Amino acid sequence: MKQKKAPQRLREKTPWAGLAVVALVLGATLGSAGANMIPMVRPTFDEKQQAQQAETSAARRQNLVALVIAGDQCKPALAREIAKQLVFDGQSARAYTNGFAKRCGEIDSVSRWGAIEPPIKATQRVHRHFAAL
């Protein structure tokens, strides 16, 4: 009896495991590329800092408005706080401290804040520089 030979295959076995790995890597690459195409707006450090400063300034201005509405009632501590908040807000406190001195008398801790000049803005610095030329 002759043994029959198994028929020879004309083609190789398909390497399903290798194809699965290639498909997985391709899918991960395309998925990552698609995720990177979605625009994400993240604030920069400077933008975060400016937002925080704007928030602090708004709170300070609200505090100043509340103090001015309540009035100083000739109390040196309140008058000093109002004058200080005016200076921190970039305004001159000279008129306020002069008015306080007329109404309630001269108090050194209040008048000191009135003597402080408000800071010069950058545009004013440039104009002063060119005006001197």
OpenMM code with the backbone's topology and positions (N, CA, C; nanometers):
from openmm import Vec3, app, unit

residues = "MET LYS GLN LYS LYS ALA PRO GLN ARG LEU ARG GLU LYS THR PRO TRP ALA GLY LEU ALA VAL VAL ALA LEU VAL LEU GLY ALA THR LEU GLY SER ALA GLY ALA ASN MET ILE PRO MET VAL ARG PRO THR PHE ASP GLU LYS GLN GLN ALA GLN GLN ALA GLU THR SER ALA ALA ARG ARG GLN ASN LEU VAL ALA LEU VAL ILE ALA GLY ASP GLN CYS LYS PRO ALA LEU ALA ARG GLU ILE ALA LYS GLN LEU VAL PHE ASP GLY GLN SER ALA ARG ALA TYR THR ASN GLY PHE ALA LYS ARG CYS GLY GLU ILE ASP SER VAL SER ARG TRP GLY ALA ILE GLU PRO PRO ILE LYS ALA THR GLN ARG VAL HIS ARG HIS PHE ALA ALA LEU".split()
positions = [
    Vec3(0.0810, -0.1168, 0.0000),
    Vec3(0.0000, 0.0000, 0.0000),
    Vec3(0.0859, 0.1238, 0.0000),
    Vec3(0.0495, 0.1985, -0.0913),
    Vec3(0.1220, 0.3231, -0.1041),
    Vec3(0.0547, 0.4311, -0.0218),
    Vec3(0.1387, 0.5010, 0.0496),
    Vec3(0.0800, 0.6118, 0.1281),
    Vec3(0.0644, 0.7328, 0.0390),
    Vec3(-0.0471, 0.7939, 0.0591),
    Vec3(-0.0725, 0.9137, -0.0198),
    Vec3(-0.0001, 1.0309, 0.0430),
    Vec3(0.0594, 1.1064, -0.0408),
    Vec3(0.1252, 1.2263, 0.0081),
    Vec3(0.0199, 1.3336, 0.0290),
    Vec3(0.0451, 1.4121, 0.1304),
    Vec3(-0.0469, 1.5242, 0.1537),
    Vec3(-0.0307, 1.6225, 0.0390),
    Vec3(-0.1408, 1.6794, -0.0063),
    Vec3(-0.1291, 1.7724, -0.1189),
    Vec3(-0.0459, 1.8941, -0.0788),
    Vec3(0.0350, 1.9377, -0.1656),
    Vec3(0.1189, 2.0546, -0.1370),
    Vec3(0.0351, 2.1811, -0.1503),
    Vec3(0.0643, 2.2716, -0.0560),
    Vec3(-0.0078, 2.3992, -0.0602),
    Vec3(0.0653, 2.4913, -0.1545),
    Vec3(-0.0125, 2.5630, -0.2301),
    Vec3(0.0471, 2.6536, -0.3255),
    Vec3(0.0775, 2.7895, -0.2618),
    Vec3(0.0121, 2.8203, -0.1541),
    Vec3(0.0391, 2.9482, -0.0893),
    Vec3(0.0720, 2.9270, 0.0581),
    Vec3(0.1421, 3.0234, 0.1135),
    Vec3(0.1844, 3.0182, 0.2531),
    Vec3(0.0657, 3.0515, 0.3435),
    Vec3(0.0809, 3.0199, 0.4705),
    Vec3(-0.0208, 3.0583, 0.5682),
    Vec3(-0.0174, 3.2097, 0.5874),
    Vec3(-0.1300, 3.2701, 0.6093),
    Vec3(-0.1381, 3.4141, 0.6319),
    Vec3(-0.0921, 3.4423, 0.7752),
    Vec3(0.0046, 3.5335, 0.7916),
    Vec3(0.0553, 3.5633, 0.9273),
    Vec3(-0.0396, 3.6598, 0.9999),
    Vec3(-0.1469, 3.6046, 1.0545),
    Vec3(-0.2493, 3.6886, 1.1184),
    Vec3(-0.1952, 3.7662, 1.2383),
    Vec3(-0.1084, 3.7100, 1.3128),
    Vec3(-0.0537, 3.7788, 1.4312),
    Vec3(0.0261, 3.9016, 1.3896),
    Vec3(0.1080, 3.8891, 1.2869),
    Vec3(0.1874, 4.0029, 1.2391),
    Vec3(0.0987, 4.1122, 1.1817),
    Vec3(-0.0049, 4.0714, 1.1073),
    Vec3(-0.0978, 4.1706, 1.0517),
    Vec3(-0.1749, 4.2434, 1.1623),
    Vec3(-0.2090, 4.1690, 1.2667),
    Vec3(-0.2806, 4.2317, 1.3785),
    Vec3(-0.1928, 4.3369, 1.4469),
    Vec3(-0.0659, 4.3087, 1.4640),
    Vec3(0.0265, 4.4047, 1.5259),
    Vec3(0.0407, 4.5280, 1.4374),
    Vec3(0.0554, 4.5077, 1.3081),
    Vec3(0.0668, 4.6209, 1.2153),
    Vec3(-0.0603, 4.7042, 1.2185),
    Vec3(-0.1767, 4.6391, 1.2177),
    Vec3(-0.3041, 4.7124, 1.2220),
    Vec3(-0.3188, 4.7890, 1.3538),
    Vec3(-0.2729, 4.7300, 1.4624),
    Vec3(-0.2812, 4.7970, 1.5923),
    Vec3(-0.1926, 4.9212, 1.5951),
    Vec3(-0.0709, 4.9099, 1.5458),
    Vec3(0.0209, 5.0242, 1.5424),
    Vec3(-0.0346, 5.1339, 1.4505),
    Vec3(-0.0878, 5.0941, 1.3356),
    Vec3(-0.1468, 5.1908, 1.2422),
    Vec3(-0.2659, 5.2621, 1.3050),
    Vec3(-0.3501, 5.1873, 1.3733),
    Vec3(-0.4664, 5.2473, 1.4393),
    Vec3(-0.4261, 5.3445, 1.5489),
    Vec3(-0.3252, 5.3075, 1.6279),
    Vec3(-0.2783, 5.3961, 1.7344),
    Vec3(-0.2182, 5.5240, 1.6760),
    Vec3(-0.1438, 5.5110, 1.5667),
    Vec3(-0.0821, 5.6274, 1.5032),
    Vec3(-0.1885, 5.7219, 1.4478),
    Vec3(-0.2849, 5.6672, 1.3759),
    Vec3(-0.3910, 5.7506, 1.3190),
    Vec3(-0.4791, 5.8118, 1.4284),
    Vec3(-0.5037, 5.7369, 1.5346),
    Vec3(-0.5823, 5.7904, 1.6461),
    Vec3(-0.5108, 5.9052, 1.7153),
    Vec3(-0.3822, 5.8909, 1.7345),
    Vec3(-0.3032, 5.9972, 1.7963),
    Vec3(-0.2994, 6.1207, 1.7066),
    Vec3(-0.2831, 6.0991, 1.5763),
    Vec3(-0.2813, 6.2126, 1.4832),
    Vec3(-0.4159, 6.2836, 1.4831),
    Vec3(-0.5233, 6.2086, 1.4873),
    Vec3(-0.6569, 6.2695, 1.4907),
    Vec3(-0.6801, 6.3478, 1.6185),
    Vec3(-0.6312, 6.2947, 1.7316),
    Vec3(-0.6466, 6.3655, 1.8587),
    Vec3(-0.5657, 6.4943, 1.8599),
    Vec3(-0.4505, 6.4946, 1.7926),
    Vec3(-0.3675, 6.6155, 1.7890),
    Vec3(-0.4240, 6.7214, 1.6947),
    Vec3(-0.5156, 6.6830, 1.6071),
    Vec3(-0.5761, 6.7823, 1.5174),
    Vec3(-0.6838, 6.8642, 1.5864),
    Vec3(-0.7350, 6.8160, 1.6988),
    Vec3(-0.8377, 6.8903, 1.7722),
    Vec3(-0.7693, 7.0080, 1.8396),
    Vec3(-0.8155, 7.1299, 1.8109),
    Vec3(-0.7474, 7.2459, 1.8686),
    Vec3(-0.7736, 7.2556, 2.0196),
    Vec3(-0.6674, 7.2754, 2.0940),
    Vec3(-0.6774, 7.2949, 2.2382),
    Vec3(-0.6152, 7.4300, 2.2706),
    Vec3(-0.6929, 7.5152, 2.3308),
    Vec3(-0.6436, 7.6473, 2.3668),
    Vec3(-0.6099, 7.6448, 2.5157),
    Vec3(-0.4824, 7.6459, 2.5424),
    Vec3(-0.4371, 7.6501, 2.6809),
    Vec3(-0.3750, 7.7863, 2.7053),
    Vec3(-0.4146, 7.8508, 2.8147),
    Vec3(-0.3555, 7.9824, 2.8413),
    Vec3(-0.2077, 7.9709, 2.8760),
    Vec3(-0.1315, 8.0677, 2.8281),
    Vec3(0.0111, 8.0707, 2.8586),
    Vec3(0.0309, 8.1207, 3.0016),
    Vec3(0.1539, 8.1138, 3.0479),
    Vec3(0.1846, 8.1608, 3.1828),
    Vec3(0.1528, 8.3091, 3.1959),
    Vec3(0.1883, 8.3873, 3.0928),
    Vec3(0.1624, 8.5317, 3.0974),
    Vec3(0.0126, 8.5605, 3.0995),
    Vec3(-0.0639, 8.4847, 3.0226),
    Vec3(-0.2091, 8.5060, 3.0214),
    Vec3(-0.2703, 8.4713, 3.1561),
    Vec3(-0.2225, 8.3638, 3.2183),
    Vec3(-0.2716, 8.3290, 3.3515),
    Vec3(-0.2373, 8.4385, 3.4524),
    Vec3(-0.1145, 8.4894, 3.4426),
    Vec3(-0.0706, 8.5938, 3.5351),
    Vec3(-0.1526, 8.7216, 3.5151),
    Vec3(-0.1782, 8.7589, 3.3889),
    Vec3(-0.2574, 8.8786, 3.3613),
    Vec3(-0.4003, 8.8616, 3.4113),
    Vec3(-0.4559, 8.7423, 3.3954),
    Vec3(-0.5922, 8.7172, 3.4445),
    Vec3(-0.5973, 8.7284, 3.5963),
    Vec3(-0.4951, 8.6762, 3.6633),
    Vec3(-0.4907, 8.6841, 3.8088),
    Vec3(-0.4766, 8.8297, 3.8543),
    Vec3(-0.3931, 8.9070, 3.7845),
    Vec3(-0.3770, 9.0476, 3.8198),
    Vec3(-0.5063, 9.1255, 3.7948),
    Vec3(-0.5752, 9.0947, 3.6854),
    Vec3(-0.7019, 9.1618, 3.6567),
    Vec3(-0.8062, 9.1292, 3.7636),
    Vec3(-0.8058, 9.0045, 3.8090),
    Vec3(-0.8990, 8.9640, 3.9142),
    Vec3(-0.8676, 9.0365, 4.0451),
    Vec3(-0.7403, 9.0462, 4.0776),
    Vec3(-0.6986, 9.1163, 4.1995),
    Vec3(-0.7336, 9.2645, 4.1911),
    Vec3(-0.7119, 9.3246, 4.0741),
    Vec3(-0.7441, 9.4664, 4.0555),
    Vec3(-0.8934, 9.4914, 4.0683),
    Vec3(-0.9729, 9.4018, 4.0108),
    Vec3(-1.1187, 9.4177, 4.0201),
    Vec3(-1.1648, 9.4083, 4.1651),
    Vec3(-1.1089, 9.3142, 4.2404),
    Vec3(-1.1451, 9.3013, 4.3822),
    Vec3(-1.1023, 9.4254, 4.4601),
    Vec3(-0.9826, 9.4782, 4.4279),
    Vec3(-0.9343, 9.5981, 4.4959),
    Vec3(-1.0242, 9.7178, 4.4648),
    Vec3(-1.0674, 9.7299, 4.3398),
    Vec3(-1.1557, 9.8415, 4.3028),
    Vec3(-1.2920, 9.8302, 4.3707),
    Vec3(-1.3436, 9.7074, 4.3816),
    Vec3(-1.4707, 9.6879, 4.4524),
    Vec3(-1.4558, 9.7273, 4.5989),
    Vec3(-1.3423, 9.6922, 4.6587),
    Vec3(-1.3160, 9.7296, 4.7975),
    Vec3(-1.3077, 9.8816, 4.8107),
    Vec3(-1.2431, 9.9470, 4.7143),
    Vec3(-1.2302, 10.0925, 4.7165),
    Vec3(-1.3673, 10.1593, 4.7061),
    Vec3(-1.4502, 10.1092, 4.6151),
    Vec3(-1.5852, 10.1656, 4.5990),
    Vec3(-1.6648, 10.1490, 4.7291),
    Vec3(-1.6549, 10.0322, 4.7907),
    Vec3(-1.7268, 10.0093, 4.9167),
    Vec3(-1.6765, 10.1034, 5.0260),
    Vec3(-1.5462, 10.1255, 5.0321),
    Vec3(-1.4912, 10.2169, 5.1333),
    Vec3(-1.5369, 10.3608, 5.1092),
    Vec3(-1.5358, 10.4040, 4.9824),
    Vec3(-1.5757, 10.5417, 4.9515),
    Vec3(-1.7240, 10.5623, 4.9805),
    Vec3(-1.8064, 10.4622, 4.9490),
    Vec3(-1.9498, 10.4737, 4.9760),
    Vec3(-1.9750, 10.4815, 5.1261),
    Vec3(-1.9034, 10.3986, 5.2037),
    Vec3(-1.9222, 10.3992, 5.3490),
    Vec3(-1.8714, 10.5291, 5.4114),
    Vec3(-1.7709, 10.5925, 5.3482),
    Vec3(-1.7163, 10.7170, 5.4018),
    Vec3(-1.6155, 10.6901, 5.5127),
    Vec3(-1.5338, 10.7904, 5.5419),
    Vec3(-1.4296, 10.7710, 5.6426),
    Vec3(-1.4751, 10.8085, 5.7828),
    Vec3(-1.5803, 10.8878, 5.7976),
    Vec3(-1.6373, 10.9284, 5.9270),
    Vec3(-1.5304, 10.9850, 6.0202),
    Vec3(-1.4317, 11.0536, 5.9610),
    Vec3(-1.3200, 11.1136, 6.0343),
    Vec3(-1.2409, 11.0121, 6.1163),
    Vec3(-1.2413, 10.8888, 6.0720),
    Vec3(-1.1609, 10.7849, 6.1380),
    Vec3(-1.0314, 10.7709, 6.0598),
    Vec3(-0.9188, 10.7936, 6.1251),
    Vec3(-0.7902, 10.7894, 6.0543),
    Vec3(-0.7613, 10.6555, 5.9857),
    Vec3(-0.7999, 10.5454, 6.0478),
    Vec3(-0.7715, 10.4141, 5.9891),
    Vec3(-0.8465, 10.3973, 5.8569),
    Vec3(-0.9735, 10.4370, 5.8530),
    Vec3(-1.0513, 10.4276, 5.7290),
    Vec3(-0.9975, 10.5241, 5.6232),
    Vec3(-0.9639, 10.6452, 5.6649),
    Vec3(-0.9114, 10.7436, 5.5699),
    Vec3(-0.7786, 10.6970, 5.5117),
    Vec3(-0.6935, 10.6395, 5.5962),
    Vec3(-0.5651, 10.5883, 5.5469),
    Vec3(-0.5870, 10.4744, 5.4477),
    Vec3(-0.6830, 10.3871, 5.4759),
    Vec3(-0.7121, 10.2755, 5.3862),
    Vec3(-0.7660, 10.3254, 5.2517),
    Vec3(-0.8531, 10.4251, 5.2542),
    Vec3(-0.9064, 10.4807, 5.1293),
    Vec3(-0.7934, 10.5449, 5.0486),
    Vec3(-0.7093, 10.6224, 5.1137),
    Vec3(-0.5978, 10.6875, 5.0434),
    Vec3(-0.5017, 10.5827, 4.9862),
    Vec3(-0.4743, 10.4790, 5.0631),
    Vec3(-0.3849, 10.3722, 5.0170),
    Vec3(-0.4448, 10.3009, 4.8956),
    Vec3(-0.5745, 10.2709, 4.9010),
    Vec3(-0.6390, 10.2036, 4.7879),
    Vec3(-0.6411, 10.2927, 4.6638),
    Vec3(-0.6579, 10.4231, 4.6827),
    Vec3(-0.6519, 10.5149, 4.5682),
    Vec3(-0.5142, 10.5106, 4.5021),
    Vec3(-0.4089, 10.5116, 4.5832),
    Vec3(-0.2727, 10.5069, 4.5288),
    Vec3(-0.2470, 10.3726, 4.4601),
    Vec3(-0.2910, 10.2629, 4.5213),
    Vec3(-0.2718, 10.1314, 4.4597),
    Vec3(-0.3484, 10.1192, 4.3290),
    Vec3(-0.4572, 10.1934, 4.3166),
    Vec3(-0.5369, 10.1906, 4.1941),
    Vec3(-0.4773, 10.2799, 4.0858),
    Vec3(-0.3701, 10.3508, 4.1162),
    Vec3(-0.3039, 10.4347, 4.0168),
    Vec3(-0.3589, 10.5760, 4.0130),
    Vec3(-0.4358, 10.6141, 4.1122),
    Vec3(-0.4918, 10.7494, 4.1183),
    Vec3(-0.4155, 10.8306, 4.2222),
    Vec3(-0.4313, 10.9603, 4.2125),
    Vec3(-0.3694, 11.0465, 4.3121),
    Vec3(-0.4634, 11.0581, 4.4322),
    Vec3(-0.4093, 11.0462, 4.5507),
    Vec3(-0.4891, 11.0575, 4.6724),
    Vec3(-0.4759, 11.1969, 4.7332),
    Vec3(-0.4080, 11.2875, 4.6642),
    Vec3(-0.3825, 11.4204, 4.7181),
    Vec3(-0.5130, 11.4959, 4.7476),
    Vec3(-0.6068, 11.4975, 4.6539),
    Vec3(-0.7332, 11.5692, 4.6747),
    Vec3(-0.8105, 11.5097, 4.7923),
    Vec3(-0.8120, 11.3767, 4.8013),
    Vec3(-0.8836, 11.3129, 4.9119),
    Vec3(-0.8192, 11.3466, 5.0461),
    Vec3(-0.6867, 11.3372, 5.0541),
    Vec3(-0.6206, 11.3641, 5.1823),
    Vec3(-0.6309, 11.5117, 5.2212),
    Vec3(-0.6286, 11.6015, 5.1215),
    Vec3(-0.6480, 11.7440, 5.1530),
    Vec3(-0.7882, 11.7679, 5.2062),
    Vec3(-0.8879, 11.7043, 5.1458),
    Vec3(-1.0256, 11.7169, 5.1952),
    Vec3(-1.0400, 11.6600, 5.3352),
    Vec3(-0.9761, 11.5480, 5.3601),
    Vec3(-0.9813, 11.4888, 5.4940),
    Vec3(-0.9153, 11.5805, 5.5956),
    Vec3(-0.8032, 11.6421, 5.5570),
    Vec3(-0.7332, 11.7324, 5.6492),
    Vec3(-0.8205, 11.8541, 5.6820),
    Vec3(-0.8953, 11.9050, 5.5840),
    Vec3(-0.9838, 12.0199, 5.6098),
    Vec3(-1.0996, 11.9813, 5.7005),
    Vec3(-1.1557, 11.8624, 5.6783),
    Vec3(-1.2720, 11.8202, 5.7566),
    Vec3(-1.2346, 11.7739, 5.8969),
    Vec3(-1.1276, 11.6967, 5.9081),
    Vec3(-1.1006, 11.6271, 6.0340),
    Vec3(-0.9671, 11.6637, 6.0978),
    Vec3(-0.8877, 11.7457, 6.0319),
    Vec3(-0.7571, 11.7802, 6.0868),
    Vec3(-0.6469, 11.6987, 6.0207),
    Vec3(-0.5264, 11.7501, 6.0290),
    Vec3(-0.4098, 11.6871, 5.9648),
    Vec3(-0.3654, 11.5650, 6.0448),
    Vec3(-0.3594, 11.4527, 5.9776),
    Vec3(-0.3099, 11.3290, 6.0389),
    Vec3(-0.1992, 11.2768, 5.9489),
    Vec3(-0.0833, 11.2543, 6.0100),
    Vec3(0.0372, 11.2227, 5.9335),
    Vec3(0.0240, 11.0941, 5.8520),
    Vec3(-0.0366, 10.9907, 5.9114),
    Vec3(-0.0450, 10.8628, 5.8399),
    Vec3(-0.1348, 10.8729, 5.7166),
    Vec3(-0.2301, 10.9641, 5.7166),
    Vec3(-0.3179, 10.9830, 5.6005),
    Vec3(-0.2506, 11.0733, 5.4986),
    Vec3(-0.1904, 11.1823, 5.5447),
    Vec3(-0.1307, 11.2777, 5.4508),
    Vec3(-0.0086, 11.2187, 5.3794),
    Vec3(0.0573, 11.1196, 5.4402),
    Vec3(0.1694, 11.0532, 5.3732),
    Vec3(0.1255, 10.9868, 5.2429),
    Vec3(0.0076, 10.9263, 5.2436),
    Vec3(-0.0431, 10.8624, 5.1219),
    Vec3(-0.0799, 10.9660, 5.0170),
    Vec3(-0.1193, 11.0838, 5.0598),
    Vec3(-0.1531, 11.1899, 4.9647),
    Vec3(-0.0307, 11.2456, 4.8947),
    Vec3(0.0860, 11.2315, 4.9560),
    Vec3(0.2094, 11.2838, 4.8971),
    Vec3(0.2663, 11.1923, 4.7893),
    Vec3(0.2150, 11.0698, 4.7816),
    Vec3(0.2670, 10.9735, 4.6836),
    Vec3(0.2072, 11.0046, 4.5471),
    Vec3(0.2943, 11.0175, 4.4488),
    Vec3(0.2487, 11.0416, 4.3121),
    Vec3(0.2079, 10.9089, 4.2485),
    Vec3(0.1024, 10.9098, 4.1675),
    Vec3(0.0652, 10.7849, 4.0994),
    Vec3(0.1739, 10.7448, 4.0007),
    Vec3(0.1861, 10.6167, 3.9729),
    Vec3(0.2913, 10.5718, 3.8812),
    Vec3(0.2693, 10.6256, 3.7403),
    Vec3(0.3788, 10.6450, 3.6687),
    Vec3(0.3722, 10.6950, 3.5315),
    Vec3(0.3528, 10.5764, 3.4388),
    Vec3(0.2581, 10.5873, 3.3477),
    Vec3(0.2352, 10.4805, 3.2515),
    Vec3(0.3435, 10.4851, 3.1454),
    Vec3(0.3635, 10.3747, 3.0784),
    Vec3(0.4702, 10.3637, 2.9790),
    Vec3(0.4536, 10.4663, 2.8675),
    Vec3(0.3310, 10.4912, 2.8245),
    Vec3(0.3103, 10.5880, 2.7155),
    Vec3(0.3457, 10.7286, 2.7620),
    Vec3(0.3183, 10.7590, 2.8878),
    Vec3(0.3534, 10.8908, 2.9396),
    Vec3(0.5042, 10.9074, 2.9480),
    Vec3(0.5760, 10.7980, 2.9801),
    Vec3(0.7212, 10.8039, 2.9860),
    Vec3(0.7790, 10.8395, 2.8499),
    Vec3(0.7260, 10.7786, 2.7466),
    Vec3(0.7745, 10.8038, 2.6111),
    Vec3(0.7487, 10.9487, 2.5732),
    Vec3(0.6284, 10.9983, 2.6022),
    Vec3(0.5950, 11.1359, 2.5679),
    Vec3(0.6836, 11.2348, 2.6439),
    Vec3(0.7111, 11.2057, 2.7701),
    Vec3(0.7983, 11.2938, 2.8484),
    Vec3(0.9386, 11.2942, 2.7903),
    Vec3(0.9845, 11.1784, 2.7467),
    Vec3(1.1192, 11.1679, 2.6907),
    Vec3(1.1316, 11.2520, 2.5639),
    Vec3(1.0339, 11.2395, 2.4749),
    Vec3(1.0418, 11.3125, 2.3485),
    Vec3(1.0104, 11.4601, 2.3661),
    Vec3(0.9349, 11.4953, 2.4685),
    Vec3(0.9063, 11.6361, 2.4934),
    Vec3(1.0322, 11.7078, 2.5414),
    Vec3(1.1226, 11.6362, 2.6066),
    Vec3(1.2466, 11.6975, 2.6549),
    Vec3(1.3471, 11.7183, 2.5443),
    Vec3(1.3296, 11.6506, 2.4318),
    Vec3(1.4268, 11.6643, 2.3221),
    Vec3(1.4115, 11.7918, 2.2477),
] * unit.nanometer
topology = app.Topology()
chain = topology.addChain("A")
for resn in residues:
    res = topology.addResidue(resn, chain)
    for name in ("N", "CA", "C"):
        topology.addAtom(name, app.Element.getBySymbol(name[0]), res)
